[in-house]
Amino acid sequence: MSILAGREVPLQEGDLETLLAVPAERWILTQAAEEPERLRRLALGGLLVSDEEDARLVELRRRDEQLDANGWHLYAGRYHSLTRRLDTDLDLADDLDERHRAKLRTAVARRTVRGGPPPAPFHHSPLTRSVHDLPLDEDGGALFELLQRRRTVRGFEPDATMTTEQLSTILRAVFGSRGVIDHGNGYVLQKKTSPSGGALHPIEAYPLIRRVDGFEPGLYHYDVERHALELIEPLDEGAASEYLRFATCGQGHFRHAQVAFVLTARFRRNFWKYWAQKDQYGVLLLDAGHLSQTLYLVATELGLGAFVTAVINHDDIGARLGLGRYDEGALAICGCGVPGPSKLVPSFAPFVPRRE
């Protein structure tokens, strides 16, 4: 496995012995090596770092430098590199037409044959000694009612428009800073409406605007310090819709959302404090999850629908936003807008905990 290339690299006879013989503390100059062609092939596969000026080798060397400079743990770098998608298109329609229903039935049947029946929806500990039923009465109030209404929306009104005030409220309430602590030497912590490991808040939001009053469609970056949007790339409405479909790997039911937010992580913001700690990549994923749930609640309060997906074209998004693979990377896309009809929205039956 090559972290730098992001793929499996087949080895030929003698390759493993060569790799084990290369000292880890310095580069091997391919021009001066006894087996230059073998070393160059391994370098092109991302298994060695070369000083040659070939564009492919320069890019791999740059990734190696990013890993070292940003405090990546080896296994976190491997997971990050090998789980990224490039140019994936799942071809998911707005609705489950018969073709997609047939594919779904086939996939479920195949999975059942391979993995057995699906795990039960409710779990009971095998170590249970006694059971104590809890009161079923829930506290009333706006928050509990809001939580009841919260859901994932998979259909949006294509011709509807969000207001500037709605977008501003969402950005400020979900991603905005509510307070800071300055510890000196540039070490500043923030308070936001969602928790973050170490109060570091390394997640950045890049709004992809399709239809919002006062803004031309395009890719933006949310500047938390100024509570402002920085235009990165103007797009027309159709191009913004198509890019959202592409960025979410062909999930066409999201393409009419009035605005989407690409959530990226500035890795060094977290890893600088927790240098090369193996558990910190998971903290970044938790941070993105916290933000998406806050977005759901704020959008629901505003009468809007929301969604989040981790099925995205990571590398394509990174290239479009000019992100270095190990400097900053996309983790998920969430979004919101005016809800519209969709056959993809499941109809859940009410559930009441059983009593024996």
C-alpha positions in Angstrom: 0.0 0.0 0.0 1.3 3.5 -0.9 0.1 6.4 1.2 1.5 8.8 -1.2 -0.1 7.3 -4.3 -3.3 6.3 -2.6 -3.4 2.8 -4.0 -2.0 -0.7 -3.9 1.3 -1.1 -5.7 2.2 -4.6 -7.0 5.7 -5.8 -6.2 8.0 -7.7 -8.5 10.6 -10.2 -7.5 13.3 -8.5 -5.5 11.3 -5.3 -4.8 10.6 -6.1 -1.1 14.3 -6.8 -0.4 15.2 -3.5 -2.1 12.6 -1.6 0.0 13.8 -3.1 3.2 17.4 -2.2 2.4 16.6 1.5 1.9 17.5 3.5 5.0 14.5 5.5 6.4 16.5 8.5 7.5 17.7 9.8 4.2 16.9 9.8 0.5 18.5 7.5 -2.0 19.5 9.3 -5.2 18.2 7.2 -8.1 20.9 8.4 -10.4 23.6 7.0 -8.1 21.9 3.8 -7.1 22.9 0.4 -8.2 19.4 -0.4 -9.5 18.1 3.0 -10.8 15.2 1.6 -12.9 13.9 -0.5 -10.0 14.1 2.4 -7.6 12.5 4.7 -10.1 9.6 2.3 -10.6 9.1 2.0 -6.8 9.3 5.8 -6.5 6.6 6.2 -9.2 4.4 3.8 -7.2 4.9 6.0 -4.1 6.9 3.5 -2.1 10.1 5.6 -2.2 10.8 9.3 -2.4 12.9 10.4 -5.3 14.8 13.7 -5.9 14.1 13.5 -9.7 12.3 16.4 -11.3 9.7 14.2 -13.1 6.3 15.9 -12.5 4.8 12.7 -11.0 7.7 12.2 -8.7 7.7 15.9 -7.6 4.0 15.6 -6.7 4.6 12.5 -4.6 7.6 14.1 -2.9 5.4 17.1 -2.1 2.8 14.8 -0.5 5.5 13.2 1.6 6.6 16.6 2.8 3.0 17.5 3.7 2.7 14.4 5.8 5.9 15.2 7.7 5.1 18.9 8.1 1.5 18.5 9.2 2.0 15.9 11.9 0.2 12.9 10.3 0.2 9.6 12.1 1.2 6.8 9.7 -2.0 4.8 9.9 -4.2 8.0 9.8 -2.4 8.9 6.6 -3.0 5.5 5.2 -6.7 5.6 6.0 -7.1 9.1 4.6 -5.2 8.3 1.4 -6.8 5.0 0.6 -10.5 5.9 1.3 -10.6 8.9 -1.1 -12.8 8.8 -4.2 -12.0 10.2 -7.6 -14.5 10.6 -10.4 -17.1 8.3 -8.9 -20.6 8.4 -10.3 -23.2 6.2 -8.6 -25.9 7.4 -11.1 -28.6 7.9 -8.4 -31.8 9.3 -9.8 -34.1 11.8 -8.0 -36.5 9.0 -7.3 -36.2 5.2 -7.0 -37.4 4.3 -10.5 -37.9 0.6 -11.4 -34.3 0.3 -12.7 -32.9 1.5 -9.4 -35.3 -0.5 -7.3 -34.2 -3.6 -9.2 -30.6 -2.8 -8.5 -31.3 -2.3 -4.9 -33.2 -5.6 -4.6 -30.3 -7.4 -6.3 -27.7 -5.7 -4.0 -29.7 -6.6 -0.9 -30.1 -10.2 -2.0 -26.4 -10.5 -2.8 -25.4 -9.0 0.5 -27.7 -11.4 2.4 -26.1 -14.4 0.7 -22.6 -13.2 1.5 -23.2 -11.7 5.0 -26.3 -13.5 6.2 -29.4 -11.7 7.4 -28.9 -8.1 8.5 -28.2 -7.4 12.2 -31.3 -6.7 14.3 -32.3 -3.1 14.6 -32.3 -3.3 18.4 -29.6 -4.7 20.6 -29.7 -6.3 24.0 -26.6 -7.0 26.1 -25.9 -10.7 26.7 -24.6 -9.7 30.1 -28.0 -8.2 31.3 -29.0 -9.2 34.8 -32.1 -7.1 35.2 -34.2 -4.6 33.3 -35.5 -1.3 34.7 -38.1 0.5 32.6 -37.8 4.2 32.3 -40.7 6.8 32.2 -42.0 7.3 28.7 -43.0 11.0 29.3 -40.8 13.4 27.4 -40.2 16.9 28.4 -42.1 19.4 26.3 -40.6 22.5 24.7 -39.3 23.8 21.4 -36.1 21.8 21.4 -37.8 18.5 21.7 -40.3 19.4 19.0 -37.5 20.5 16.8 -35.7 17.2 17.3 -38.8 15.4 16.3 -39.0 17.3 13.0 -35.4 16.9 12.1 -34.9 14.6 9.1 -32.8 14.1 6.0 -34.4 15.8 2.9 -33.7 14.3 -0.5 -35.8 16.5 -2.6 -35.6 20.3 -3.1 -37.7 22.8 -5.1 -35.5 23.6 -8.1 -37.0 27.1 -8.7 -37.2 28.2 -5.0 -34.7 30.7 -3.6 -33.2 31.0 -0.1 -32.8 34.5 1.4 -29.6 36.2 2.3 -30.8 36.3 5.9 -31.4 32.5 5.9 -27.9 31.8 4.6 -26.3 34.3 7.0 -28.1 32.8 9.9 -27.0 29.3 9.0 -23.4 30.3 8.5 -23.2 32.2 11.8 -25.2 29.7 13.9 -23.4 26.6 12.5 -19.9 27.6 11.6 -19.4 31.0 13.2 -17.2 31.7 16.2 -18.9 32.7 19.4 -15.8 33.4 21.5 -12.0 33.1 21.6 -9.2 32.5 24.1 -5.8 33.8 23.1 -3.0 31.9 24.8 -0.3 33.8 23.1 2.2 33.0 20.3 -0.7 32.6 17.9 -2.4 29.8 19.9 -6.0 30.8 19.8 -9.0 28.6 20.7 -12.6 29.2 19.7 -16.0 28.5 21.0 -18.7 27.5 18.5 -22.1 25.9 18.7 -20.7 22.4 18.1 -18.0 20.7 20.1 -14.5 20.2 18.7 -11.5 18.3 19.9 -9.2 20.6 21.9 -11.5 23.6 20.9 -9.4 23.8 17.7 -12.3 23.8 15.2 -10.3 22.7 12.1 -13.3 22.3 9.9 -13.8 24.8 7.1 -17.0 25.4 5.2 -17.0 26.1 1.4 -20.6 27.0 0.4 -21.7 25.9 -3.1 -24.5 28.4 -3.8 -27.1 27.6 -6.4 -30.0 29.9 -5.6 -29.6 32.5 -2.8 -30.9 36.1 -3.1 -28.0 38.5 -3.4 -25.4 36.0 -4.4 -24.3 34.7 -7.8 -24.1 31.0 -8.1 -20.6 29.6 -7.4 -18.1 28.2 -5.0 -17.3 30.3 -2.0 -15.3 30.0 1.3 -16.8 31.1 4.6 -14.5 33.6 6.3 -15.4 33.1 10.0 -13.2 36.0 11.1 -15.2 38.5 9.1 -18.5 36.6 8.8 -18.2 37.0 5.0 -18.1 34.9 1.9 -15.1 34.8 -0.3 -15.9 34.0 -4.0 -13.6 31.3 -5.3 -15.2 30.4 -8.6 -18.4 31.9 -10.2 -20.8 29.4 -11.8 -24.1 29.6 -13.5 -27.1 27.9 -11.8 -27.0 24.8 -14.1 -23.2 24.4 -13.6 -23.6 24.7 -9.8 -26.4 22.0 -9.8 -24.3 19.7 -12.0 -21.2 20.2 -9.8 -23.2 19.3 -6.7 -24.4 16.1 -8.4 -20.8 15.3 -9.4 -19.2 16.2 -6.0 -21.7 13.9 -4.3 -20.8 11.0 -6.6 -23.9 11.2 -8.7 -26.5 11.6 -6.0 -28.8 13.5 -8.2 -31.5 14.0 -5.5 -29.3 16.6 -3.8 -28.5 18.7 -6.9 -31.4 21.2 -6.5 -30.4 22.2 -2.9 -30.2 25.9 -2.8 -26.8 25.8 -1.0 -24.4 23.0 -0.1 -21.4 23.2 2.2 -18.2 21.3 1.5 -16.7 20.5 4.9 -12.9 20.3 4.8 -10.4 19.7 7.6 -7.2 21.8 8.0 -5.2 18.9 9.3 -2.4 20.8 10.8 -4.8 22.9 12.9 -5.5 19.7 14.8 -2.3 17.7 14.4 -0.1 20.7 15.5 -1.3 20.1 19.0 -1.8 16.4 18.8 1.3 15.6 16.8 1.2 12.2 15.1 -1.4 10.8 17.5 -3.1 7.9 16.0 -6.6 8.8 17.2 -6.8 12.4 15.9 -8.1 11.6 12.4 -11.2 10.2 14.0 -11.7 13.4 16.0 -11.8 15.3 12.7 -14.6 13.0 11.5 -16.5 13.6 14.7 -16.1 17.4 14.3 -17.7 17.2 10.8 -20.5 15.1 12.2 -21.2 17.5 15.0 -21.5 20.4 12.5 -23.8 18.5 10.2 -26.2 17.8 13.1 -26.2 21.4 14.1 -26.9 22.4 10.5 -29.9 20.0 10.5 -31.4 21.7 13.6 -30.8 25.2 12.4 -32.2 24.5 9.0 -35.3 22.8 10.5 -35.9 25.8 12.7 -35.8 28.0 9.6 -38.3 25.8 7.8 -35.6 24.4 5.5 -34.6 20.8 4.7 -31.1 19.5 5.2 -28.9 16.6 4.2 -25.3 15.3 4.7 -23.3 12.8 2.8 -19.8 11.4 3.2 -20.0 9.8 -0.3 -18.1 12.5 -2.2 -15.4 12.8 -4.8 -12.6 13.8 -2.4 -9.8 14.2 -4.9 -11.8 16.1 -7.5 -13.1 18.5 -4.8 -9.6 19.0 -3.5 -8.3 19.9 -7.0 -11.2 22.3 -7.6 -10.5 24.1 -4.3 -6.7 24.0 -4.6 -6.2 21.9 -1.5 -3.1 19.9 -0.8 -3.9 16.3 -0.1 -2.3 16.4 3.4 -2.7 20.1 4.1 -6.5 20.3 3.8 -9.0 17.7 2.6 -12.7 17.3 2.1 -14.5 15.0 4.5 -18.3 15.5 3.8 -20.8 17.7 2.1 -24.0 18.9 3.8 -26.6 21.3 2.5 -30.0 22.7 2.8 -32.8 24.4 0.9 -36.5 24.6 0.3 -37.9 21.0 0.6 -39.6 19.5 -2.4 -41.4 16.2 -3.1 -39.3 13.1 -3.3 -40.0 9.4 -3.4 -36.7 8.8 -1.6 -38.0 10.0 1.7 -38.9 7.0 3.9 -42.2 7.0 5.8 -41.4 5.9 9.3 -44.1 4.3 11.5 -44.2 5.8 15.0 -42.2 3.8 17.5 -43.0 3.4 21.2 -40.7 1.4 23.5 -42.2 -2.0 24.3 -43.3 -3.0 27.7 -43.6 -6.5 28.9 
